[in-house]
Amino acid sequence: MVRAELTIESAQGIHLAPANLIAVTADRFNSQIHFKTEYMDINAKSIINLVGGTLRKGDKILCVCNGPDEKEALEAMKDLLSQDLDELLKDKE
């Protein structure tokens, strides 16, 4: 199991489009990936969980990855969440 504290950098927080990007990325890994806050345990592979987590810019989360590719999964989440996901999605259009 690996873990790291991450900060949500996306200006609009995690709404539907960024949640989809996170879930699709997380789903590439065999490891379980969870974002833990003071009040919630969010499955990063679930769009509904991500949107329901109401994560906003500046929120700190503990990203916990557990499984055969946990280190790679954690690095992918670090990379993704360090960006403004709305801008990233806009650039892909």
Secondary structure per residue as TSV (DSSP state, phi and psi in degrees):
chain	resnum	aa	ss	phi	psi
A	1	M	-	360.0	133.1
A	2	V	E	-125.0	154.2
A	3	R	E	-152.2	157.1
A	4	A	E	-157.5	145.6
A	5	E	E	-83.3	127.9
A	6	L	E	-123.0	155.9
A	7	T	E	-116.1	134.7
A	8	I	-	-72.3	119.3
A	9	E	-	-103.3	-11.3
A	10	S	-	-65.0	125.0
A	11	A	T	-56.6	-37.2
A	12	Q	T	-94.7	6.4
A	13	G	-	74.5	-163.2
A	14	I	S	-102.0	98.8
A	15	H	-	-109.8	-164.4
A	16	L	H	-57.6	-50.6
A	17	A	H	-65.2	-48.8
A	18	P	H	-63.8	-34.7
A	19	A	H	-61.9	-40.0
A	20	N	H	-63.4	-43.9
A	21	L	H	-62.0	-43.5
A	22	I	H	-63.1	-47.4
A	23	A	H	-63.5	-42.0
A	24	V	H	-63.8	-41.9
A	25	T	H	-64.9	-47.7
A	26	A	H	-61.6	-34.7
A	27	D	H	-68.8	-15.8
A	28	R	T	-69.4	-16.3
A	29	F	S	-105.0	149.0
A	30	N	S	-80.1	-19.6
A	31	S	S	-71.3	153.9
A	32	Q	E	-76.8	139.0
A	33	I	E	-130.6	121.6
A	34	H	E	-129.7	144.3
A	35	F	E	-107.5	122.2
A	36	K	E	-110.1	132.1
A	37	T	-	-117.1	-177.2
A	38	E	S	-60.9	-29.6
A	39	Y	S	-114.9	-15.6
A	40	M	-	-136.8	157.9
A	41	D	E	-122.7	110.0
A	42	I	E	-107.1	124.1
A	43	N	E	-76.4	115.6
A	44	A	T	-69.2	-11.1
A	45	K	T	-91.5	0.2
A	46	S	-	-113.4	113.4
A	47	I	H	-58.9	-42.2
A	48	I	H	-62.6	-44.3
A	49	N	H	-61.4	-43.0
A	50	L	H	-64.0	-47.0
A	51	V	H	-65.6	-41.1
A	52	G	H	-66.2	-17.5
A	53	G	T	-74.8	-10.8
A	54	T	T	42.7	50.6
A	55	L	-	-79.4	130.9
A	56	R	-	-115.3	163.9
A	57	K	T	-54.5	131.9
A	58	G	T	92.7	-14.5
A	59	D	-	-64.4	140.3
A	60	K	E	-100.8	134.4
A	61	I	E	-129.9	156.1
A	62	L	E	-101.1	116.8
A	63	C	E	-93.0	121.0
A	64	V	E	-118.9	123.6
A	65	C	E	-120.1	135.0
A	66	N	E	-140.9	118.2
A	67	G	S	152.9	-172.0
A	68	P	T	-65.9	-27.0
A	69	D	T	-120.5	36.3
A	70	E	H	-60.5	-39.5
A	71	K	H	-65.7	-43.3
A	72	E	H	-65.4	-39.3
A	73	A	H	-63.2	-43.7
A	74	L	H	-63.7	-42.9
A	75	E	H	-62.1	-39.8
A	76	A	H	-64.3	-41.0
A	77	M	H	-68.2	-40.3
A	78	K	H	-58.7	-47.7
A	79	D	H	-62.6	-46.4
A	80	L	H	-65.6	-48.7
A	81	L	H	-75.3	-12.1
A	82	S	T	-80.4	-3.5
A	83	Q	S	-109.0	161.4
A	84	D	-	-81.8	103.6
A	85	L	H	-64.6	-30.5
A	86	D	H	-64.1	-42.2
A	87	E	H	-65.4	-41.8
A	88	L	H	-60.6	-43.6
A	89	L	H	-67.5	-37.9
A	90	K	H	-62.7	-40.1
A	91	D	H	-66.3	-26.8
A	92	K	H	-81.4	-12.1
A	93	E	-	-70.6	360.0
